[in-house]
Amino acid sequence: MAKIVGGITTSHIPSIGNAMANNLQQDDYWKPLFDGYGPVKEWLEEVKPDIAIIIYNDHGLNFFLDTVPTFALGCAREYFNDDEGWGIPTLKSVEGDEEFSWHVVQKLIESEFDMTICQEMKVDHGFMVPMNLMWGDKDTWPVKGIPLAVNTVQHPLPSALRCYKLGKALKTAIESYPEDAKVVIIGTGGLSHQLQGERAGIINPDFDIETMDKIVNDPEWLTRFSNAEIMEHAGTEGIEVIMWLVMRGALTDKVKLIHKHYHAPVSNTGAGILVVENDE
Amino acid sequence: MVWNKQEYDHIPGTYVFDGRKSSMGYRLNKMCMSFNNKENREVFANDMEAYCRKYELSEETTKAVLTGDWLQLLRLGGNIYYLAKVAIFHGQSVQDACAIMQNITTDQFKQKLLDNSAGIAEKKNKAGGFYG
C-alpha cells in the first residue's frame, strides 16, 4: 500500500532558481534562506520517498487564461519544464507515474473533487523550484514527480477550506493505492507577498509566523479566513498559502513537526519552510 | 450588465486579477503568453507597436506596453505574471516593475521589503520552536 511519509511546505520564488543556477547559496543574501533547506534534505535522505506530489500554481506556462482549471492533476509519464519567456533557466524533465496518478484522480473524482486530468502538462517554476530545492544537487531526480495545480491566479479561486478538504481526499486516494510507494506531499508558494499595485511589497511576518504555527497545530484556523481576508493580511500573491492546506489536509489531524524555518525578505516574499510527519 | 462587487474591492493599492480584469485584459495577456516563444520575442522586439496591433490591443494598452506603464497595465487587465514577460523587454524585473508602480526607485522598494521584514529574529524567538 502507498504511504504518506510526510509533508513539506516551501516557497517557489523564481529568483531562488536563479540563485541556484548561479551557485549563490552561500552568498550573504541567500544563505539565511538556503540554510533552512539543510534539515529538509537530511529528512528526505532518511525517509527516501518514491513519489513527490507537488501542489503549485501555474504562472502562464501550461495554462493560459483561455482555460483555467481550479484543480488539475498531471497523469503523464513525464513532465517537461519550458521557456517561461522571462529568462529563468529551463530544467531537466521529471518522470511521472501514470498508474498512480490515474488512481489518485479517480479516487478524487469519486470524492466529488472534479479534477482536470492532464496527460500533457508543462511544469513551470512553481513545480521546478521546489524539485530543485529538494533534489537539485543530484544527477538525476531520485523521485517521481506528480504536479497538482491549483488556480491561485485568476479569481474566483478555491477557498482555503476547499483546499484543506482536497488534501483530505488526497490522503484517502493515496492510501488506497495497492502498490507499495512512499509519498511526500509538497505544498508550495507563499508566504506573504504582493507583486502588484501601490501596495506591492507588503510582507507580514506576524501573520506568516502565526500561519506557520497554525498550519502545524490548528490548520482549521486558516480555513476560516476568506480569500479576501488572506489577501488583506498576506498580499494578493500571498493567497498561495491556500496550497499549503492541501498538503496539510493530506496528513493526520495531529502531526509531528520535524523542521520549521522562516526568512524574509526573499526576493519580494516571506519564505516559510515546514517538514511534518503523520502522528498516529 | 454589471460586474459584481467583491469582498476585496476595498483593499487599497490592489488590483485583484478577477473575471472583470481578465476579461478586460484578455488580448494583452494573450500577447504576453506568446512571449514564451523565442521567435515571437524577436518579432516583438523588432517592432513592438506592430506586434501589439496584431493582437488588436487598444491604443491605450499599446501605449502602456511601449512605455512600461505597469500600473496602467494593471488597470487595463494585465496580470502581473504575464506582464513580467513584457517587463524583460524594458530591462526590468518584477521588482523593478513594482517600484515603478509606486513611483519609487528599486532600491527604495527593496528598502520597503526590508522595513516590512524588520524584527523577524525577535518575532521568531517570541513564537518559539523555530530551528532555523
Interface residues (C-beta under 8 A of the other chain):
Chain A: D35 G36 P39 H59 G60 L61 F64 L65 D66 D82 D83 E84 G85 W86 G87 V153 Q154 H155 P156 Q194 L195 Q196 G197 E198 R199 A200 G201 I202 I203 N204 P205 D206 I209 E210 D213 S226 N227 A228 M231 E232 T236 E237 L257 H259 K260 H261 Y262 H263 A264 P265 S267 N268 G270 I273
Chain B: Q6 E7 Y8 I11 P12 G13 T14 Y15 V16 F17 D18 G19 S22 Y26 N29 K30 C32 M33 F35 N36 N37 K38 R41 L71 L74 N79 I80 Y81 Y82 A84 K85 A87 I88 V94 Q95 C98 M101 Q102 F109 K112 L113 L114 N116 S117 G119 I120 K123 K124 A127 G129 F130 Y131 G132
